[in-house]
Every structure is written in C-alpha cells, then in structure tokens.
Amino acid sequence: MLTIFIGLVGALCRKNLMLKALSMDVMGTGVIGYFLFIASRSGMVTPIVGNAPETVAYADPVPQAVILTAIVIGFSIIALLLVCLMILSKEYPTLDIDDIERVEAGKRTGKPRP
C-alpha cells in the first residue's frame, strides 16, 4: 500500500512529465504487488494432473493469469507514454508542465515564446 501511495503522490505533485510517468509505473507495480499479496495463500498445490490426493486445496490459476495480463498491459502503457514524451520533447525543449503551458498560452495569444 505504501508503494501505491508513493506513486500516487509522485504522479500528483511532480511537474516533470518523465517523473510523472515513473511515478505511474511505481504505482502500477504497487497495485500488482498488492494483488499478489492478496492472492497468495500458503498450503495450496499447483493444479497439475498427477498423483495428488483429492482432499488437497488447489491454487486458482485465474488470479495469476490476471496479474500476468496486468503486467503486460502496464508495460505497454508505460512504453506508449514514453513514446509520447519523446514526441513532446522534440516540440518543446522541456518536459516541465508549467513551461509547456506557458508556451502554449503564448501561441494562443500570439505572443512570442519566452
């Protein structure tokens, strides 16, 4: 939970877009870790066909598949976000939100760039 909170605070408080992306990745990692913590149970056996007795508690493979899917989706979202940041950095010399908003406000009012 602490990792999720640290990522959330970083995403809300940072002005640099690269640090916001990093904070979102930390938050996503925290969520995946929290789900793994909730889904893990001791004393369970992997559901593989074999000589296991009928009374053994089997681990449910669905949460594992969901977590694996969440990891892949999180990775692709961060990769897409970093590509968008690369494109944005070509247009603006900075990734600071305040500077980008100042430049955009100057474009709308017709004032030259600061």
Buried (B, 14 or more C-beta within 10 A) or exposed (E): EEBBEBBBEBBEEBEEBBBBBBBBBBBBBBBBBEBEEEBEEEEEEEEEEEEEEEEEEEBEEEBEEEBEEBEEEBEEBBEEBBEEBEEEEEEBEBBBEEBBEBBEEEEEEEEEEE
